[in-house]
Amino acid sequence: MISSASIFTDFWNNQLAGEGKDGLFLVFVGFILSFSFIRMSTRLMRSPKVPWWPGSIVSEGGVHVHHLAFGIVAMMIAGAVGFTALGEQPYADICAFVFGVGMGLTIDEFALWIYLDDVYWAEEGRSSIDATVIAAAAMLLVVLGANPLTIDSGSPAVVISSILATLFVFVMVAFCFLKGRILHGVVGFFVFPVAIYGAGRIGKPNSSWARRRYGERRPKKQATAEDRFRPDRRTERFKEAFRDVVGGKPSEGLAAVGDEAVAATREAGIEMREGAERLAHAADPTRRRDDDKDD
């Protein structure tokens, strides 16, 4: 009977190290492990059922240190040491794993890159889940052997055909991105039929493609896009359920938070004004005598 250790050793030597993909595989493993751990940790922090779980790191000055910062430091150290190791083992593999850990911590706060605000639990923060899925899919495809930049050698005709095919893939991927079909574009970069499929489909209503080619110029096309990507469609419900499972349910979005902050500020202002009027009334004897006369 072949042991599981023997199977893993053969897989490592033949499929990974033999193909020069052991480093990327370790990056992928570190990425998945760190992202999974930090998401579990943040969800436990949020849960009232686990009060003993350690909370966020806050400096003495009250500054919240995001785990994004630790991810950046980890990638910097792993990258610098990895260049110094020049492929020497086991240092190169250790650096690859640490780099993947840094990636997971960093991309978990991808929304912070975009909005420059702490929207981790807001609706906008769910873009971090999407970015994680896309990054993980790209790395996994490369580990499995997908390579979009393979140029066949041989006769000039074969070389030219390979270059043209590669350019065609790039164009299809660009169309996917313009149409807002990011996942189709990333996966299609490695599996080109997916890029062709995404490029041939209708663009999302808020995409660059729709803003330039739909809208007022082609209102029927815009209406079709809005109907195709309506929030209650089955695919969107599945995506939302997946995001809930992976990242947890969001709190209110930026707009709701902003409205709540404005309302709270307005209420506080009214209370302060009423309190100041009561103090002024109590401190002014003339006003008290006038009020007594009225009574």
C-alpha positions as CSV (number, residue, x, y, z in Angstrom):
1,M,0.0,0.0,0.0
2,I,1.3,3.4,-1.0
3,S,1.5,5.8,2.0
4,S,0.1,9.3,1.8
5,A,3.6,10.6,2.6
6,S,5.0,8.8,-0.5
7,I,2.2,10.2,-2.7
8,F,3.0,13.7,-1.5
9,T,6.7,13.2,-2.0
10,D,6.2,12.1,-5.5
11,F,3.8,15.0,-6.2
12,W,6.4,17.4,-4.7
13,N,9.4,16.1,-6.6
14,N,7.7,15.4,-10.0
15,Q,4.9,17.9,-10.3
16,L,6.2,20.9,-8.3
17,A,10.0,20.9,-7.8
18,G,10.5,19.2,-11.1
19,E,8.5,21.9,-12.9
20,G,9.9,24.7,-10.8
21,K,6.6,25.5,-9.2
22,D,7.4,24.6,-5.6
23,G,7.9,28.2,-4.7
24,L,4.6,29.3,-6.1
25,F,2.9,26.4,-4.4
26,L,4.3,27.5,-1.0
27,V,3.1,31.0,-1.7
28,F,-0.3,29.7,-2.5
29,V,-0.4,27.6,0.7
30,G,0.8,30.5,2.9
31,F,-1.8,32.8,1.2
32,I,-4.7,30.4,1.9
33,L,-3.7,29.6,5.4
34,S,-3.1,33.3,6.5
35,F,-6.3,34.5,4.8
36,S,-8.3,31.7,6.4
37,F,-6.8,32.4,9.9
38,I,-7.2,36.2,9.8
39,R,-10.8,35.9,8.6
40,M,-11.6,33.4,11.3
41,S,-9.9,35.7,13.8
42,T,-11.8,38.8,12.8
43,R,-15.1,37.0,12.9
44,L,-14.3,35.7,16.4
45,M,-13.5,39.2,17.5
46,R,-16.9,40.3,16.2
47,S,-18.8,37.5,17.9
48,P,-20.2,38.2,21.4
49,K,-20.1,34.4,22.0
50,V,-16.3,34.4,22.1
51,P,-15.3,37.2,24.4
52,W,-12.0,35.6,25.3
53,W,-10.6,35.9,21.8
54,P,-8.0,38.7,21.5
55,G,-9.1,41.9,19.9
56,S,-7.5,44.4,17.5
57,I,-4.1,45.8,18.1
58,V,-4.4,49.4,19.2
59,S,-1.4,51.7,20.0
60,E,-1.1,53.8,23.1
61,G,-2.3,56.8,21.1
62,G,-5.4,54.9,20.0
63,V,-4.3,54.1,16.5
64,H,-5.7,50.8,15.1
65,V,-2.9,48.8,13.5
66,H,-4.4,46.9,10.6
67,H,-3.1,43.4,9.8
68,L,-2.4,44.8,6.4
69,A,0.7,46.5,7.9
70,F,2.0,43.1,9.2
71,G,1.4,41.6,5.7
72,I,3.4,44.3,4.0
73,V,6.3,43.9,6.5
74,A,6.2,40.1,6.0
75,M,6.4,40.5,2.2
76,M,9.2,43.0,2.5
77,I,11.3,40.7,4.7
78,A,10.5,37.6,2.6
79,G,11.3,39.4,-0.6
80,A,14.6,40.8,0.6
81,V,15.8,37.5,2.2
82,G,14.6,35.6,-0.9
83,F,16.7,37.7,-3.2
84,T,19.7,37.2,-1.0
85,A,19.2,33.4,-0.8
86,L,19.4,33.2,-4.6
87,G,17.4,30.0,-4.7
88,E,19.3,28.2,-1.9
89,Q,17.2,25.7,0.0
90,P,15.5,25.7,2.4
91,Y,15.7,29.5,2.6
92,A,14.0,30.1,-0.7
93,D,11.0,27.9,0.2
94,I,10.7,29.4,3.6
95,C,10.7,32.9,2.1
96,A,8.0,31.8,-0.4
97,F,5.8,30.6,2.4
98,V,6.3,33.8,4.4
99,F,5.6,35.9,1.3
100,G,2.3,34.0,0.8
101,V,1.4,34.7,4.4
102,G,2.0,38.4,3.9
103,M,-0.1,38.3,0.8
104,G,-3.0,36.8,2.6
105,L,-2.9,39.4,5.4
106,T,-2.6,42.2,2.9
107,I,-5.3,41.2,0.4
108,D,-7.8,40.5,3.2
109,E,-7.9,44.3,3.5
110,F,-8.0,44.9,-0.2
111,A,-11.0,47.3,0.3
112,L,-8.8,49.5,2.4
113,W,-6.5,50.0,-0.6
114,I,-9.4,51.2,-2.7
115,Y,-11.5,53.2,-0.3
116,L,-8.7,54.4,2.1
117,D,-11.2,53.9,4.9
118,D,-11.9,51.1,7.4
119,V,-14.8,49.4,5.5
120,Y,-13.8,45.9,6.6
121,W,-17.3,45.0,7.8
122,A,-19.2,47.4,5.4
123,E,-20.7,46.3,2.1
124,E,-17.8,47.9,0.3
125,G,-15.4,45.6,2.3
126,R,-16.8,42.6,0.5
127,S,-14.5,43.5,-2.5
128,S,-11.7,41.9,-0.4
129,I,-13.4,38.5,-0.8
130,D,-13.6,39.0,-4.5
131,A,-10.0,40.0,-4.8
132,T,-9.0,36.9,-2.7
133,V,-10.9,34.6,-4.9
134,I,-9.4,36.0,-8.1
135,A,-5.8,35.9,-6.7
136,A,-6.2,32.4,-5.4
137,A,-7.7,31.2,-8.7
138,A,-4.8,32.8,-10.7
139,M,-2.1,31.1,-8.5
140,L,-3.9,27.8,-8.5
141,L,-4.2,27.8,-12.3
142,V,-0.4,28.5,-12.7
143,V,0.4,25.7,-10.2
144,L,-1.8,23.3,-12.2
145,G,0.1,24.1,-15.4
146,A,-1.8,26.9,-17.1
147,N,0.5,29.2,-19.0
148,P,-0.8,31.9,-21.3
149,L,2.6,33.1,-22.5
150,T,3.8,29.9,-24.2
151,I,5.3,30.7,-27.6
152,D,5.9,27.6,-29.7
153,S,9.3,27.3,-31.4
154,G,9.9,25.9,-34.8
155,S,9.1,27.5,-38.2
156,P,8.5,31.2,-38.5
157,A,4.8,30.5,-39.3
158,V,4.4,28.6,-36.0
159,V,6.1,31.4,-34.0
160,I,4.0,34.1,-35.7
161,S,0.8,32.1,-35.1
162,S,1.7,31.7,-31.4
163,I,2.3,35.4,-31.0
164,L,-1.0,36.3,-32.7
165,A,-2.8,33.8,-30.5
166,T,-1.3,35.3,-27.4
167,L,-2.2,38.8,-28.5
168,F,-5.8,37.6,-29.2
169,V,-6.0,36.3,-25.7
170,F,-4.8,39.6,-24.3
171,V,-7.5,41.4,-26.3
172,M,-10.2,39.1,-25.1
173,V,-9.1,39.6,-21.5
174,A,-9.1,43.4,-22.0
175,F,-12.7,43.2,-23.3
176,C,-13.6,41.2,-20.2
177,F,-12.1,43.8,-17.9
178,L,-13.8,46.7,-19.7
179,K,-17.1,44.9,-19.4
180,G,-16.6,44.5,-15.7
181,R,-16.2,40.7,-15.9
182,I,-13.1,40.5,-13.8
183,L,-13.2,36.9,-12.9
184,H,-13.8,35.9,-16.6
185,G,-10.8,38.0,-17.5
186,V,-8.4,36.5,-14.9
187,V,-9.4,32.9,-15.5
188,G,-9.6,33.5,-19.3
189,F,-6.0,34.7,-19.2
190,F,-5.0,31.1,-18.5
191,V,-8.0,29.3,-20.0
192,F,-8.7,31.3,-23.2
193,P,-12.2,29.9,-24.0
194,V,-13.4,31.6,-20.8
195,A,-12.0,34.9,-22.0
196,I,-13.8,34.5,-25.3
197,Y,-17.0,33.7,-23.5
198,G,-16.7,36.7,-21.2
199,A,-15.8,39.1,-24.0
200,G,-18.8,38.0,-26.0
201,R,-21.3,38.6,-23.2
202,I,-23.1,41.8,-22.3
203,G,-21.2,44.2,-20.1
204,K,-22.2,45.0,-16.5
205,P,-24.3,48.2,-16.3
206,N,-21.7,50.1,-14.3
207,S,-18.7,49.0,-16.3
208,S,-16.5,51.2,-18.5
209,W,-17.9,49.4,-21.5
210,A,-21.5,50.2,-20.5
211,R,-20.7,53.9,-19.8
212,R,-19.2,54.3,-23.2
213,R,-21.4,52.1,-25.4
214,Y,-24.7,51.8,-23.5
215,G,-26.4,54.5,-21.5
216,E,-28.1,57.2,-23.5
217,R,-26.5,56.1,-26.7
218,R,-28.1,52.6,-26.5
219,P,-30.8,52.7,-23.8
220,K,-32.2,49.3,-24.8
221,K,-28.8,47.7,-24.3
222,Q,-28.4,49.5,-20.9
223,A,-31.8,48.2,-19.8
224,T,-30.8,44.7,-20.9
225,A,-27.6,45.0,-18.9
226,E,-29.4,46.2,-15.8
227,D,-32.0,43.4,-16.1
228,R,-29.2,40.8,-16.6
229,F,-27.3,41.9,-13.5
230,R,-30.2,42.7,-11.2
231,P,-29.4,42.3,-7.5
232,D,-31.9,39.5,-7.0
233,R,-30.7,37.2,-9.7
234,R,-29.7,33.6,-8.8
235,T,-26.0,34.1,-9.5
236,E,-25.8,37.2,-7.4
237,R,-27.6,35.5,-4.5
238,F,-25.1,32.7,-4.7
239,K,-22.2,35.2,-4.7
240,E,-23.6,37.0,-1.6
241,A,-24.1,33.6,0.2
242,F,-20.5,32.7,-0.6
243,R,-19.2,36.0,0.7
244,D,-21.3,35.6,3.8
245,V,-19.8,32.1,4.4
246,V,-16.2,33.2,3.8
247,G,-16.2,36.7,5.2
248,G,-19.2,37.1,7.4
249,K,-22.2,39.2,7.0
250,P,-21.5,42.9,6.4
251,S,-22.6,45.8,8.6
252,E,-24.3,48.8,7.0
253,G,-22.5,50.4,4.0
254,L,-20.6,53.7,3.8
255,A,-23.7,55.7,2.8
256,A,-25.7,54.4,5.7
257,V,-22.8,54.9,8.1
258,G,-22.4,58.5,6.8
259,D,-26.1,59.2,7.2
260,E,-26.1,57.8,10.7
261,A,-23.1,59.9,11.6
262,V,-24.8,63.1,10.3
263,A,-28.0,62.3,12.2
264,A,-26.1,61.6,15.4
265,T,-24.2,64.9,15.0
266,R,-27.4,66.8,14.4
267,E,-29.0,65.2,17.5
268,A,-25.9,66.0,19.6
269,G,-26.0,69.6,18.4
270,I,-29.7,70.0,19.3
271,E,-29.0,68.5,22.8
272,M,-26.1,70.8,23.3
273,R,-28.1,73.9,22.2
274,E,-31.0,72.9,24.5
275,G,-28.6,72.4,27.4
276,A,-26.9,75.7,26.8
277,E,-30.3,77.4,26.8
278,R,-31.3,75.8,30.1
279,L,-28.0,76.9,31.7
280,A,-28.5,80.5,30.4
281,H,-32.0,80.5,31.6
282,A,-31.0,79.3,35.1
283,A,-28.1,81.8,35.3
284,D,-30.2,84.9,34.2
285,P,-32.3,86.2,37.2
286,T,-34.2,88.6,34.9
287,R,-35.4,85.9,32.7
288,R,-36.5,83.9,35.8
289,R,-38.6,86.8,37.2
290,D,-40.2,87.3,33.8
291,D,-41.1,83.6,33.7
292,D,-42.5,83.9,37.3
293,K,-44.7,86.8,36.3
294,D,-46.0,84.8,33.3
295,D,-47.0,82.0,35.6
